[in-house]
């Protein structure tokens, strides 16, 4: 979550050999599994050119149940994972919650409240897991119990920003499609943070068709979309909490990133 999945999904969706679900996040393997596989498959409309089919639900990485369910359903699947500096990810997550009206606490107070919040119920765990989602090594290890390392490709948000073409090309090769195709939207930032006049209106328009949803969003969006920098002391505390555990990522999946 908040690691660039919307952007990578948009690039891959443009590829003529790739069919991506609508909506982008089906949530089958975490929240909708009891609806059955037939329901899941209604979200995909492959064409005669399709050679790779996928979806992009970020919560699958954080879900406790998804790895086993995916393995039981599609044991040969290929999994693309995007990770981000956990402090930046947590802060982006926090401001996303602010923008949609889910958060009123300060960032520091929200971090202090997190353990009680995520213990409360599954919905709170999903919404307020600012730090816990940054324990990447634990989440990758859950998948490695069910899949081989060569079924999992891990990239970083930072590289997607700096060199989106390189990440896109590796993703194409990983899922086995022609890497000579270049989407027109390659490099565009999708689902970036924005502030809204009415978070409630934004939530109400979620089910609408994308063109109508985007039109309402343009009216509802405030011109100043930035948020203030994180306090350096807060960043240091996050790095101290999450850094040691995440350094295992180098051994697990060969990930090299400045924040490790």
N, C-alpha and C positions, 0 to 999 in steps of 0.2 A: 504494500500500500504506500502511495506517494513516492514511488521509485521509478516512474517512467513507463509503466505498463500501458497506459493509454496511448502514449506516443508510439511505442514499438508495435502495439496492436494495430494502430492506424497505418503504419508503413506496411506491415505484413498483409493487412486486409486489401491493400491496393494491388497486391501481386496476383496475376491472373491464375496462377496454379494453387493459390491458397484460399480456402473457404474458412471464414471466421464467423462465429456465432453472432446473432443479434438477439438480445443485447450483448454487449461485450462480456459482461459478467453474468454467467448463468447461475452460479452458486449451487450447482447440482450436488457436487461432492461434499459440500459442507452443510447447506441448509435445506436443500430440496431433494435429498436422496430418496426419501420415501415415495416420491412421485414416479419413480421407475425410469428405466432406460429409454422406453418409448417416448416419454415426455421430454427427456433430455435431447433426443435426436431431432425433435421438431424444431430445434433452434438452429439447425444447420441446413443450408440449401446448396449442396455441391453442384457444380456444373460439369460438363464433359471434360473440361480442362483441369479440374481439381485433382491434385495429387497429395495435398496435405490439408487436414482439417483440424481446427483448434478453437480455443476460446481463451479468455484472459480474466480469470477471477483471482485477484491478488490474495484473497483470504485463504485460498487453498494452502499457501505456505504456512500460515499461522494456525490452521485448523489441526486439531488433534486427531480427527477422524478421517480427513481427506486422504492421507497417504495410503492407508489400508484399502479404502474404498476404490481409489483409482487403480491400485495394483490388482485388486480382484476383478475389476471391469476391463482395464486395458493394460495388461502386464508389459506390453512392448512399447508403450507410449514414450514420447520424448517430451521432456520438461524444460521449459525456459524460465530461468529465475533472474529477476533484476533486484539488486541490492543497492543500498545507498548509505553513505555515512550515517550511522545510527542517530547521532545527535541532530543532524539536519533532517533526517526522516521524521524523528519525533516532533521536531518543531513545525515541519510542514503539516504533519498530521494534526497537531494542535490547532494551527491556524485554519486548516480545512474545517475542523469541527466548529471553530468560531464563525466561519463564513456561512455555515448551514444552520447555525443556531443551536448547536449541541453543547456548547461549552461557554461557561461564564466565568470560571476561575482564571486566575493568572496562570501562566505556564508552570511556574514553580509550585504553586498550590496544587495544580492538576497532577504534577509528578508525585507530590506527597500523598495525594488522595488515590493514586492509581492502584496500589495493592488491594484496598478495600473495594474499589469500584470493580476491578476485574474479577474479584471473588464473588461478586453479588449475583451475577447471572450471565448467560452466554451473550446477550446483547450488549451488556456493559463491557464484557471482556473484548468484544469486537470493536466497540466504539472508543474506549479509553485506554487502550494498550499502547501508550506512547513509548514507554521503555521496553516493555515485554516483547513487542514485535521486533525490536532491535537485537534480540538474542538469536542471531542468524544461525550460528553453528548448531544450536539445539534443533532448530527447525530443519536444517539440511540433514542432520543425522537421522531424524524421523523418516525422511524419504530414502536415505541410503539403507535403511533396514528392509526396504521393499524393492528398490531399483538399483541397478549397477551405476557406477559413476559416469559411464559413457552415455547414459540416458539423460543426464542432467547437464545443461549448459548454464553456467552462471556468468552474468555480465553485471556491470555497475551502471547506475544512473549517471555517474560522473562521466564515464566514457561515452555513454549514449548522448550526453550533451555535447561533449568535446568532439566526437567523431561518430556521428549517428550512422554514417554510411558503413563504417567498419563493423559496427555491431549488427546492423541490418544484414550485411553480407554473411557474417558468421552464422546468424540465425537462419538464413536461407539455406546455407550448406548443411547446417545441423538437421533441418527438417526435410532436406532432400529436394529442394526446388531450384529452378534455374536462377543463378545468382547474377545474370547479366541484366535482369530487369531492374530499372530504377524508378521507384514511385515518385510522382510529382510532389508529394507532400513530405519527402524525405528531409529531415532536419527541422520540421515544424514542431513546436512544443504544444502538445495536446493536454487539456485538462490542467492547465497551470492555475495557481491560486488566484482567486478573485474575490472581491468583497461585493456584497449585494445589499441593495436597499431593503429588500424583504427576503430573509432566509426562508420564511414560510412559503412564499411564492415559488422560490426555487425548488423546494421539496415537492410542491403540488404539480409542477410541470415535468417532473422526472418521467412519468409514464407516457408523455406526449411524443409524437414523431420528432426526430432529431431537428428537422428544419424549423418546425414550430417552436420546439424547446429552445433552440439557439436564438430565434427572433425575440422571444420573451426575455432570454438571458441578456441580450444586448441592451434592452430597455432597463432591466433590473440592475445591471452591473454598475457599480460605482467607478468613477474614473481612476481613483488612486487604488491600485491593486497590490501595492507592496506592503510588507509588514516589517516592523522594526527588528533590528538584529537581536539575536539571543545574547543574554548576559554571559560574559566569558566564564564566570564562576560556575554557572549552570552547565555550560558546555563541558567544563573540566570534570564536574561530578558525573555527567553521563559517560564520558570517556573512561573514567575510572571504574564505573560500574560494568560497562559492557565490553570494554577493550580486551581484557584477558580471555574471556570466553570466546570471542569472535576470532582471536588469532588462530584458532584451530581450523578456520576456513582455508588457510593456505595448504594444510595437509589434507583436508577433506576433499577439496575440489580444485586445488591449485590456484586459488584466487589471490591476486596481488592487487592491493589498493592502498592509496596513501593513508586512509583512515585506519588501516590495520597496523 
